[in-house]
């Protein structure tokens, strides 16, 4: 019996990592050299996006997953930012929509064509302007459509309704120092943040309240990370006073003492945590390390169980993490990383060895699918919803994505307050009966013309503000 207790039973004890063969890597990519501790890479079942070095601005590559091998120097990029791109995040509800934050103080949201880029993309679907300093963090809401969070070096967090281009929540007085990272909880009702003041804060963004906080989460001066786990606990990485790397587990309802605290080693790279809520495994990738360590989180002591380390020769400059629905269930793949080297991106596959060819349902519980559980408006009004789950039994087949449509709220759109939905429902029936093909066609024509006038105005607005910026620069 004592023997059994020493060796903990876990189906993940033998998970092993393997880098793919050379011809399945993405080669000859100039990975960004900007000093910033984000992961520089974002992936989904269709595309891998990588922040690259760009002269005179900021750019990132978006490659269809199958476009492996050497990437031509002239391959198109997404290049509308005027300063380096610091962070990118794929929308969880639309595999063709990606957000980017940049040193130019803006957030941009892009629509990638279904089969990837054939020409460089310079026009975002929407530009979100509200930060006064560079924007180093972008993170989509896990369950509400078109809700995007950004955090900048102005120590502010802004939550946007991307569908209208509006900044609806601005948390600008909660952080006195740089925000290292922000994480949504599973249903997107709370966020947690790690900051340079060594505090971890749990925030209710809609009430604009700090729900819990922990001072000196890790006592060392180097950057921390804090992420929410599926059960509502918080996992952190940081440094001790002796500069040892640490990881810790916290219950936000009682932040006095950690549930668990482990010292790791004395490397100085920031530990980026990647979490899989389905298996409760956390993968730690140190920036500049050449290894990925992984741990299983359970509710029995010591709570954070070391599983194994994937080691390689080359240090990682960044790392992408595939959502569960993008994995090959037939090969018992439970995670796939996209490791950035200086000049290439190398997929690394984590597998649970199994003899059977049957679908392993214990490895693949239903997982978050691509459908949003809520509309943006519902979330901003106070509703919550868990992710909508899908089964991976027959693999995941990506569906059609609807185009991201942004209807900017501006003077032209301010309808009189009278036109509430209820008024329209109670309106007399006659109006509806009056519709006939001729009127319809005429209406269409008028609407088209209105749209083109609005487009012209918004283009001119953009042009004016660009010219004003140029004038300001010359004046300075």
Secondary structure, 3 states (H helix, E strand, C coil): CHHHHHCCCCCCCCCEEEECCHHHCEECCCECCCCCCCCCEEECCCEEEEEECCCCCEEEEEEECCCCEECCCCCCCEEEECCCEEEEEECCCCCCEEEEEECCCEEEEEECCCCCCCCCECCCCEEEECCCCCEEEEEECCCECCEEEEEECCCCEEEEECCCCEEEEEECCCCCCCEEEEEECCCCCCEEEEECCCCEEEEECCCCEEEEEECCCCCCCCCCEEEECCCCCEEEEEECCCCCEEEEEEECCECCCCCEEEECCCCCCCEEEEEECCCCEEEEEECCCCEEEEEEECCCCCCEEEEEEEECCCCCCEEEECCHHHCCHHHCEEEEEEEECCCEEEEEEEECCCCCCCCCCCCCCCEECCCCCECHHHHHCCCCCCCCEECCCCCCCCCCCCCCCCCCCCHHHCCCCCCCHHHHHHCCCHHHHCCCHHHHHHHHHHHHHHHHHHHHHHHHHHHHHHHHHHHHHHHC
